[in-house]
Amino acid sequence: MTREEQLKQLASSLQAAIAKARQLDLPTSAYILSLALVEVSQTIEAELRGQADSE
């Protein structure tokens, strides 16, 4: 599994955790998980840009 695939899998897991936190009425947990999701999403975008730049 590539790093990109691992990051996408992590993003998917974070999205599921955010949904569960919201369902359980845990807004602070949902917020913190959302911050983690932003970081992972930005990392994915940066790596994709880096791949495009090197081609």
CHARMM internal coordinates of N, CA and C (Angstrom, degrees):
IC EDIT
DIST 1 N 1 CA 1.4552
DIST 1 CA 1 C 1.5373
ANGL 1 N 1 CA 1 C 107.92
DIST 1 C 2 N 1.3217
ANGL 1 CA 1 C 2 N 115.55
DIHE 1 N 1 CA 1 C 2 N 129.96
DIST 2 N 2 CA 1.4624
ANGL 1 C 2 N 2 CA 120.12
DIHE 1 CA 1 C 2 N 2 CA -179.04
DIST 2 CA 2 C 1.5281
ANGL 2 N 2 CA 2 C 110.73
DIHE 1 C 2 N 2 CA 2 C -76.52
DIST 2 C 3 N 1.3163
ANGL 2 CA 2 C 3 N 115.02
DIHE 2 N 2 CA 2 C 3 N 165.09
DIST 3 N 3 CA 1.4706
ANGL 2 C 3 N 3 CA 120.06
DIHE 2 CA 2 C 3 N 3 CA 177.61
DIST 3 CA 3 C 1.5288
ANGL 3 N 3 CA 3 C 110.22
DIHE 2 C 3 N 3 CA 3 C -60.26
DIST 3 C 4 N 1.3298
ANGL 3 CA 3 C 4 N 116.24
DIHE 3 N 3 CA 3 C 4 N -41.10
DIST 4 N 4 CA 1.4671
ANGL 3 C 4 N 4 CA 119.80
DIHE 3 CA 3 C 4 N 4 CA 179.53
DIST 4 CA 4 C 1.5321
ANGL 4 N 4 CA 4 C 110.90
DIHE 3 C 4 N 4 CA 4 C -60.94
DIST 4 C 5 N 1.3216
ANGL 4 CA 4 C 5 N 116.44
DIHE 4 N 4 CA 4 C 5 N -43.08
DIST 5 N 5 CA 1.4630
ANGL 4 C 5 N 5 CA 120.39
DIHE 4 CA 4 C 5 N 5 CA 178.04
DIST 5 CA 5 C 1.5240
ANGL 5 N 5 CA 5 C 111.42
DIHE 4 C 5 N 5 CA 5 C -63.83
DIST 5 C 6 N 1.3333
ANGL 5 CA 5 C 6 N 116.11
DIHE 5 N 5 CA 5 C 6 N -39.78
DIST 6 N 6 CA 1.4604
ANGL 5 C 6 N 6 CA 120.17
DIHE 5 CA 5 C 6 N 6 CA 178.32
DIST 6 CA 6 C 1.5242
ANGL 6 N 6 CA 6 C 111.25
DIHE 5 C 6 N 6 CA 6 C -64.25
DIST 6 C 7 N 1.3267
ANGL 6 CA 6 C 7 N 116.51
DIHE 6 N 6 CA 6 C 7 N -41.44
DIST 7 N 7 CA 1.4607
ANGL 6 C 7 N 7 CA 120.37
DIHE 6 CA 6 C 7 N 7 CA 178.52
DIST 7 CA 7 C 1.5245
ANGL 7 N 7 CA 7 C 111.19
DIHE 6 C 7 N 7 CA 7 C -65.18
DIST 7 C 8 N 1.3225
ANGL 7 CA 7 C 8 N 116.59
DIHE 7 N 7 CA 7 C 8 N -40.44
DIST 8 N 8 CA 1.4666
ANGL 7 C 8 N 8 CA 119.82
DIHE 7 CA 7 C 8 N 8 CA 178.15
DIST 8 CA 8 C 1.5235
ANGL 8 N 8 CA 8 C 110.99
DIHE 7 C 8 N 8 CA 8 C -65.87
DIST 8 C 9 N 1.3216
ANGL 8 CA 8 C 9 N 117.02
DIHE 8 N 8 CA 8 C 9 N -37.08
DIST 9 N 9 CA 1.4614
ANGL 8 C 9 N 9 CA 120.97
DIHE 8 CA 8 C 9 N 9 CA 176.90
DIST 9 CA 9 C 1.5312
ANGL 9 N 9 CA 9 C 109.96
DIHE 8 C 9 N 9 CA 9 C -65.83
DIST 9 C 10 N 1.3283
ANGL 9 CA 9 C 10 N 116.62
DIHE 9 N 9 CA 9 C 10 N -41.15
DIST 10 N 10 CA 1.4617
ANGL 9 C 10 N 10 CA 120.82
DIHE 9 CA 9 C 10 N 10 CA 177.17
DIST 10 CA 10 C 1.5261
ANGL 10 N 10 CA 10 C 110.48
DIHE 9 C 10 N 10 CA 10 C -62.32
DIST 10 C 11 N 1.3235
ANGL 10 CA 10 C 11 N 117.12
DIHE 10 N 10 CA 10 C 11 N -43.28
DIST 11 N 11 CA 1.4697
ANGL 10 C 11 N 11 CA 120.95
DIHE 10 CA 10 C 11 N 11 CA 178.32
DIST 11 CA 11 C 1.5239
ANGL 11 N 11 CA 11 C 110.72
DIHE 10 C 11 N 11 CA 11 C -60.01
DIST 11 C 12 N 1.3058
ANGL 11 CA 11 C 12 N 116.45
DIHE 11 N 11 CA 11 C 12 N -41.63
DIST 12 N 12 CA 1.4644
ANGL 11 C 12 N 12 CA 120.65
DIHE 11 CA 11 C 12 N 12 CA 178.79
DIST 12 CA 12 C 1.5269
ANGL 12 N 12 CA 12 C 110.93
DIHE 11 C 12 N 12 CA 12 C -63.83
DIST 12 C 13 N 1.3205
ANGL 12 CA 12 C 13 N 116.59
DIHE 12 N 12 CA 12 C 13 N -42.56
DIST 13 N 13 CA 1.4705
ANGL 12 C 13 N 13 CA 120.82
DIHE 12 CA 12 C 13 N 13 CA 178.53
DIST 13 CA 13 C 1.5238
ANGL 13 N 13 CA 13 C 111.05
DIHE 12 C 13 N 13 CA 13 C -64.11
DIST 13 C 14 N 1.3295
ANGL 13 CA 13 C 14 N 115.93
DIHE 13 N 13 CA 13 C 14 N -39.61
DIST 14 N 14 CA 1.4622
ANGL 13 C 14 N 14 CA 119.69
DIHE 13 CA 13 C 14 N 14 CA 178.31
DIST 14 CA 14 C 1.5253
ANGL 14 N 14 CA 14 C 110.93
DIHE 13 C 14 N 14 CA 14 C -65.25
DIST 14 C 15 N 1.3240
ANGL 14 CA 14 C 15 N 117.26
DIHE 14 N 14 CA 14 C 15 N -40.28
DIST 15 N 15 CA 1.4664
ANGL 14 C 15 N 15 CA 120.27
DIHE 14 CA 14 C 15 N 15 CA 177.89
DIST 15 CA 15 C 1.5250
ANGL 15 N 15 CA 15 C 110.91
DIHE 14 C 15 N 15 CA 15 C -61.09
DIST 15 C 16 N 1.3240
ANGL 15 CA 15 C 16 N 116.62
DIHE 15 N 15 CA 15 C 16 N -41.00
DIST 16 N 16 CA 1.4695
ANGL 15 C 16 N 16 CA 120.45
DIHE 15 CA 15 C 16 N 16 CA 178.45
DIST 16 CA 16 C 1.5253
ANGL 16 N 16 CA 16 C 110.57
DIHE 15 C 16 N 16 CA 16 C -66.38
DIST 16 C 17 N 1.3277
ANGL 16 CA 16 C 17 N 116.75
DIHE 16 N 16 CA 16 C 17 N -40.01
DIST 17 N 17 CA 1.4640
ANGL 16 C 17 N 17 CA 120.53
DIHE 16 CA 16 C 17 N 17 CA 179.42
DIST 17 CA 17 C 1.5264
ANGL 17 N 17 CA 17 C 111.08
DIHE 16 C 17 N 17 CA 17 C -66.82
DIST 17 C 18 N 1.3225
ANGL 17 CA 17 C 18 N 117.37
DIHE 17 N 17 CA 17 C 18 N -37.73
DIST 18 N 18 CA 1.4675
ANGL 17 C 18 N 18 CA 121.27
DIHE 17 CA 17 C 18 N 18 CA 177.24
DIST 18 CA 18 C 1.5247
ANGL 18 N 18 CA 18 C 109.81
DIHE 17 C 18 N 18 CA 18 C -62.87
DIST 18 C 19 N 1.3203
ANGL 18 CA 18 C 19 N 116.32
DIHE 18 N 18 CA 18 C 19 N -45.53
DIST 19 N 19 CA 1.4692
ANGL 18 C 19 N 19 CA 120.14
DIHE 18 CA 18 C 19 N 19 CA 179.14
DIST 19 CA 19 C 1.5247
ANGL 19 N 19 CA 19 C 110.77
DIHE 18 C 19 N 19 CA 19 C -60.73
DIST 19 C 20 N 1.3245
ANGL 19 CA 19 C 20 N 117.40
DIHE 19 N 19 CA 19 C 20 N -41.97
DIST 20 N 20 CA 1.4617
ANGL 19 C 20 N 20 CA 121.07
DIHE 19 CA 19 C 20 N 20 CA -179.89
DIST 20 CA 20 C 1.5267
ANGL 20 N 20 CA 20 C 110.35
DIHE 19 C 20 N 20 CA 20 C -67.27
DIST 20 C 21 N 1.3279
ANGL 20 CA 20 C 21 N 118.10
DIHE 20 N 20 CA 20 C 21 N -40.79
DIST 21 N 21 CA 1.4639
ANGL 20 C 21 N 21 CA 121.15
DIHE 20 CA 20 C 21 N 21 CA 178.60
DIST 21 CA 21 C 1.5273
ANGL 21 N 21 CA 21 C 110.51
DIHE 20 C 21 N 21 CA 21 C -62.43
DIST 21 C 22 N 1.3172
ANGL 21 CA 21 C 22 N 116.95
DIHE 21 N 21 CA 21 C 22 N -40.65
DIST 22 N 22 CA 1.4711
ANGL 21 C 22 N 22 CA 120.29
DIHE 21 CA 21 C 22 N 22 CA 177.34
DIST 22 CA 22 C 1.5207
ANGL 22 N 22 CA 22 C 110.71
DIHE 21 C 22 N 22 CA 22 C -65.33
DIST 22 C 23 N 1.3288
ANGL 22 CA 22 C 23 N 116.45
DIHE 22 N 22 CA 22 C 23 N -41.60
DIST 23 N 23 CA 1.4641
ANGL 22 C 23 N 23 CA 121.33
DIHE 22 CA 22 C 23 N 23 CA 179.19
DIST 23 CA 23 C 1.5303
ANGL 23 N 23 CA 23 C 110.59
DIHE 22 C 23 N 23 CA 23 C -61.35
DIST 23 C 24 N 1.3279
ANGL 23 CA 23 C 24 N 116.71
DIHE 23 N 23 CA 23 C 24 N -36.44
DIST 24 N 24 CA 1.4623
ANGL 23 C 24 N 24 CA 121.80
DIHE 23 CA 23 C 24 N 24 CA -179.51
DIST 24 CA 24 C 1.5260
ANGL 24 N 24 CA 24 C 112.50
DIHE 23 C 24 N 24 CA 24 C -87.07
DIST 24 C 25 N 1.3376
ANGL 24 CA 24 C 25 N 116.51
DIHE 24 N 24 CA 24 C 25 N 6.73
DIST 25 N 25 CA 1.4633
ANGL 24 C 25 N 25 CA 122.80
DIHE 24 CA 24 C 25 N 25 CA 179.74
DIST 25 CA 25 C 1.5311
ANGL 25 N 25 CA 25 C 111.65
DIHE 24 C 25 N 25 CA 25 C 57.48
DIST 25 C 26 N 1.3339
ANGL 25 CA 25 C 26 N 114.49
DIHE 25 N 25 CA 25 C 26 N 52.14
DIST 26 N 26 CA 1.4619
ANGL 25 C 26 N 26 CA 122.04
DIHE 25 CA 25 C 26 N 26 CA 177.43
DIST 26 CA 26 C 1.5333
ANGL 26 N 26 CA 26 C 108.51
DIHE 25 C 26 N 26 CA 26 C -118.70
DIST 26 C 27 N 1.3387
ANGL 26 CA 26 C 27 N 116.87
DIHE 26 N 26 CA 26 C 27 N 75.55
DIST 27 N 27 CA 1.4637
ANGL 26 C 27 N 27 CA 119.84
DIHE 26 CA 26 C 27 N 27 CA -172.70
DIST 27 CA 27 C 1.5295
ANGL 27 N 27 CA 27 C 114.15
DIHE 26 C 27 N 27 CA 27 C -63.37
DIST 27 C 28 N 1.3233
ANGL 27 CA 27 C 28 N 117.43
DIHE 27 N 27 CA 27 C 28 N -35.31
DIST 28 N 28 CA 1.4651
ANGL 27 C 28 N 28 CA 119.02
DIHE 27 CA 27 C 28 N 28 CA 179.93
DIST 28 CA 28 C 1.5213
ANGL 28 N 28 CA 28 C 110.34
DIHE 27 C 28 N 28 CA 28 C -66.79
DIST 28 C 29 N 1.3115
ANGL 28 CA 28 C 29 N 116.63
DIHE 28 N 28 CA 28 C 29 N -42.28
DIST 29 N 29 CA 1.4690
ANGL 28 C 29 N 29 CA 120.66
DIHE 28 CA 28 C 29 N 29 CA 177.41
DIST 29 CA 29 C 1.5219
ANGL 29 N 29 CA 29 C 110.59
DIHE 28 C 29 N 29 CA 29 C -63.13
DIST 29 C 30 N 1.3193
ANGL 29 CA 29 C 30 N 116.88
DIHE 29 N 29 CA 29 C 30 N -43.03
DIST 30 N 30 CA 1.4649
ANGL 29 C 30 N 30 CA 120.59
DIHE 29 CA 29 C 30 N 30 CA 178.63
DIST 30 CA 30 C 1.5276
ANGL 30 N 30 CA 30 C 110.50
DIHE 29 C 30 N 30 CA 30 C -61.28
DIST 30 C 31 N 1.3198
ANGL 30 CA 30 C 31 N 117.11
DIHE 30 N 30 CA 30 C 31 N -40.11
DIST 31 N 31 CA 1.4676
ANGL 30 C 31 N 31 CA 121.54
DIHE 30 CA 30 C 31 N 31 CA 179.51
DIST 31 CA 31 C 1.5281
ANGL 31 N 31 CA 31 C 110.83
DIHE 30 C 31 N 31 CA 31 C -64.32
DIST 31 C 32 N 1.3209
ANGL 31 CA 31 C 32 N 116.68
DIHE 31 N 31 CA 31 C 32 N -47.49
DIST 32 N 32 CA 1.4652
ANGL 31 C 32 N 32 CA 120.71
DIHE 31 CA 31 C 32 N 32 CA -178.80
DIST 32 CA 32 C 1.5309
ANGL 32 N 32 CA 32 C 110.38
DIHE 31 C 32 N 32 CA 32 C -63.38
DIST 32 C 33 N 1.3207
ANGL 32 CA 32 C 33 N 116.64
DIHE 32 N 32 CA 32 C 33 N -42.95
DIST 33 N 33 CA 1.4637
ANGL 32 C 33 N 33 CA 120.01
DIHE 32 CA 32 C 33 N 33 CA 177.04
DIST 33 CA 33 C 1.5261
ANGL 33 N 33 CA 33 C 110.95
DIHE 32 C 33 N 33 CA 33 C -63.35
DIST 33 C 34 N 1.3250
ANGL 33 CA 33 C 34 N 117.27
DIHE 33 N 33 CA 33 C 34 N -35.51
DIST 34 N 34 CA 1.4667
ANGL 33 C 34 N 34 CA 121.35
DIHE 33 CA 33 C 34 N 34 CA 177.57
DIST 34 CA 34 C 1.5240
ANGL 34 N 34 CA 34 C 111.07
DIHE 33 C 34 N 34 CA 34 C -63.40
DIST 34 C 35 N 1.3294
ANGL 34 CA 34 C 35 N 116.49
DIHE 34 N 34 CA 34 C 35 N -38.47
DIST 35 N 35 CA 1.4640
ANGL 34 C 35 N 35 CA 120.16
DIHE 34 CA 34 C 35 N 35 CA 177.00
DIST 35 CA 35 C 1.5262
ANGL 35 N 35 CA 35 C 110.43
DIHE 34 C 35 N 35 CA 35 C -63.39
DIST 35 C 36 N 1.3250
ANGL 35 CA 35 C 36 N 116.25
DIHE 35 N 35 CA 35 C 36 N -41.83
DIST 36 N 36 CA 1.4650
ANGL 35 C 36 N 36 CA 120.21
DIHE 35 CA 35 C 36 N 36 CA 177.44
DIST 36 CA 36 C 1.5267
ANGL 36 N 36 CA 36 C 110.49
DIHE 35 C 36 N 36 CA 36 C -62.94
DIST 36 C 37 N 1.3239
ANGL 36 CA 36 C 37 N 116.77
DIHE 36 N 36 CA 36 C 37 N -40.13
DIST 37 N 37 CA 1.4631
ANGL 36 C 37 N 37 CA 120.86
DIHE 36 CA 36 C 37 N 37 CA 179.00
DIST 37 CA 37 C 1.5304
ANGL 37 N 37 CA 37 C 110.98
DIHE 36 C 37 N 37 CA 37 C -63.27
DIST 37 C 38 N 1.3148
ANGL 37 CA 37 C 38 N 117.15
DIHE 37 N 37 CA 37 C 38 N -39.42
DIST 38 N 38 CA 1.4709
ANGL 37 C 38 N 38 CA 120.63
DIHE 37 CA 37 C 38 N 38 CA 177.46
DIST 38 CA 38 C 1.5227
ANGL 38 N 38 CA 38 C 109.93
DIHE 37 C 38 N 38 CA 38 C -61.44
DIST 38 C 39 N 1.3247
ANGL 38 CA 38 C 39 N 116.81
DIHE 38 N 38 CA 38 C 39 N -44.62
DIST 39 N 39 CA 1.4652
ANGL 38 C 39 N 39 CA 120.56
DIHE 38 CA 38 C 39 N 39 CA 179.80
DIST 39 CA 39 C 1.5298
ANGL 39 N 39 CA 39 C 111.07
DIHE 38 C 39 N 39 CA 39 C -61.10
DIST 39 C 40 N 1.3157
ANGL 39 CA 39 C 40 N 116.87
DIHE 39 N 39 CA 39 C 40 N -45.39
DIST 40 N 40 CA 1.4645
ANGL 39 C 40 N 40 CA 120.88
DIHE 39 CA 39 C 40 N 40 CA -179.95
DIST 40 CA 40 C 1.5294
ANGL 40 N 40 CA 40 C 109.92
DIHE 39 C 40 N 40 CA 40 C -64.55
DIST 40 C 41 N 1.3204
ANGL 40 CA 40 C 41 N 117.62
DIHE 40 N 40 CA 40 C 41 N -43.17
DIST 41 N 41 CA 1.4668
ANGL 40 C 41 N 41 CA 121.58
DIHE 40 CA 40 C 41 N 41 CA 179.63
DIST 41 CA 41 C 1.5231
ANGL 41 N 41 CA 41 C 111.20
DIHE 40 C 41 N 41 CA 41 C -62.01
DIST 41 C 42 N 1.3195
ANGL 41 CA 41 C 42 N 116.94
DIHE 41 N 41 CA 41 C 42 N -41.87
DIST 42 N 42 CA 1.4635
ANGL 41 C 42 N 42 CA 120.89
DIHE 41 CA 41 C 42 N 42 CA 178.56
DIST 42 CA 42 C 1.5241
ANGL 42 N 42 CA 42 C 111.02
DIHE 41 C 42 N 42 CA 42 C -65.50
DIST 42 C 43 N 1.3198
ANGL 42 CA 42 C 43 N 116.71
DIHE 42 N 42 CA 42 C 43 N -37.61
DIST 43 N 43 CA 1.4596
ANGL 42 C 43 N 43 CA 120.95
DIHE 42 CA 42 C 43 N 43 CA 178.03
DIST 43 CA 43 C 1.5242
ANGL 43 N 43 CA 43 C 110.54
DIHE 42 C 43 N 43 CA 43 C -64.97
DIST 43 C 44 N 1.3178
ANGL 43 CA 43 C 44 N 116.48
DIHE 43 N 43 CA 43 C 44 N -43.01
DIST 44 N 44 CA 1.4696
ANGL 43 C 44 N 44 CA 120.42
DIHE 43 CA 43 C 44 N 44 CA 177.73
DIST 44 CA 44 C 1.5282
ANGL 44 N 44 CA 44 C 109.88
DIHE 43 C 44 N 44 CA 44 C -60.35
DIST 44 C 45 N 1.3284
ANGL 44 CA 44 C 45 N 117.02
DIHE 44 N 44 CA 44 C 45 N -47.86
DIST 45 N 45 CA 1.4674
ANGL 44 C 45 N 45 CA 121.02
DIHE 44 CA 44 C 45 N 45 CA -179.72
DIST 45 CA 45 C 1.5223
ANGL 45 N 45 CA 45 C 111.38
DIHE 44 C 45 N 45 CA 45 C -60.71
DIST 45 C 46 N 1.3275
ANGL 45 CA 45 C 46 N 117.02
DIHE 45 N 45 CA 45 C 46 N -42.94
DIST 46 N 46 CA 1.4614
ANGL 45 C 46 N 46 CA 121.03
DIHE 45 CA 45 C 46 N 46 CA -179.36
DIST 46 CA 46 C 1.5253
ANGL 46 N 46 CA 46 C 110.78
DIHE 45 C 46 N 46 CA 46 C -63.98
DIST 46 C 47 N 1.3117
ANGL 46 CA 46 C 47 N 116.51
DIHE 46 N 46 CA 46 C 47 N -40.99
DIST 47 N 47 CA 1.4615
ANGL 46 C 47 N 47 CA 119.53
DIHE 46 CA 46 C 47 N 47 CA 179.33
DIST 47 CA 47 C 1.5208
ANGL 47 N 47 CA 47 C 111.38
DIHE 46 C 47 N 47 CA 47 C -68.38
DIST 47 C 48 N 1.3274
ANGL 47 CA 47 C 48 N 117.36
DIHE 47 N 47 CA 47 C 48 N -37.04
DIST 48 N 48 CA 1.4638
ANGL 47 C 48 N 48 CA 120.00
DIHE 47 CA 47 C 48 N 48 CA 177.07
DIST 48 CA 48 C 1.5297
ANGL 48 N 48 CA 48 C 110.81
DIHE 47 C 48 N 48 CA 48 C -66.65
DIST 48 C 49 N 1.3344
ANGL 48 CA 48 C 49 N 116.78
DIHE 48 N 48 CA 48 C 49 N -39.05
DIST 49 N 49 CA 1.4736
ANGL 48 C 49 N 49 CA 120.40
DIHE 48 CA 48 C 49 N 49 CA 176.43
DIST 49 CA 49 C 1.5176
ANGL 49 N 49 CA 49 C 110.12
DIHE 48 C 49 N 49 CA 49 C -63.58
DIST 49 C 50 N 1.3297
ANGL 49 CA 49 C 50 N 116.04
DIHE 49 N 49 CA 49 C 50 N -41.25
DIST 50 N 50 CA 1.4609
ANGL 49 C 50 N 50 CA 120.53
DIHE 49 CA 49 C 50 N 50 CA 179.13
DIST 50 CA 50 C 1.5182
ANGL 50 N 50 CA 50 C 111.97
DIHE 49 C 50 N 50 CA 50 C -62.60
DIST 50 C 51 N 1.3190
ANGL 50 CA 50 C 51 N 116.85
DIHE 50 N 50 CA 50 C 51 N -38.45
DIST 51 N 51 CA 1.4649
ANGL 50 C 51 N 51 CA 120.75
DIHE 50 CA 50 C 51 N 51 CA 177.71
DIST 51 CA 51 C 1.5216
ANGL 51 N 51 CA 51 C 110.39
DIHE 50 C 51 N 51 CA 51 C -67.68
DIST 51 C 52 N 1.3197
ANGL 51 CA 51 C 52 N 116.87
DIHE 51 N 51 CA 51 C 52 N -40.56
DIST 52 N 52 CA 1.4638
ANGL 51 C 52 N 52 CA 121.06
DIHE 51 CA 51 C 52 N 52 CA -179.80
DIST 52 CA 52 C 1.5266
ANGL 52 N 52 CA 52 C 110.46
DIHE 51 C 52 N 52 CA 52 C -66.42
DIST 52 C 53 N 1.3393
ANGL 52 CA 52 C 53 N 116.42
DIHE 52 N 52 CA 52 C 53 N -38.02
DIST 53 N 53 CA 1.4587
ANGL 52 C 53 N 53 CA 120.63
DIHE 52 CA 52 C 53 N 53 CA -179.59
DIST 53 CA 53 C 1.5256
ANGL 53 N 53 CA 53 C 111.72
DIHE 52 C 53 N 53 CA 53 C -67.87
DIST 53 C 54 N 1.3311
ANGL 53 CA 53 C 54 N 117.01
DIHE 53 N 53 CA 53 C 54 N -32.24
DIST 54 N 54 CA 1.4599
ANGL 53 C 54 N 54 CA 120.16
DIHE 53 CA 53 C 54 N 54 CA -176.78
DIST 54 CA 54 C 1.5247
ANGL 54 N 54 CA 54 C 112.72
DIHE 53 C 54 N 54 CA 54 C -82.79
DIST 54 C 55 N 1.3202
ANGL 54 CA 54 C 55 N 117.45
DIHE 54 N 54 CA 54 C 55 N -7.86
DIST 55 N 55 CA 1.4796
ANGL 54 C 55 N 55 CA 120.57
DIHE 54 CA 54 C 55 N 55 CA 179.68
DIST 55 CA 55 C 1.5046
ANGL 55 N 55 CA 55 C 111.63
DIHE 54 C 55 N 55 CA 55 C -87.02
END
COOR INIT
IC SEED 1 N 1 CA 1 C
IC BUILD
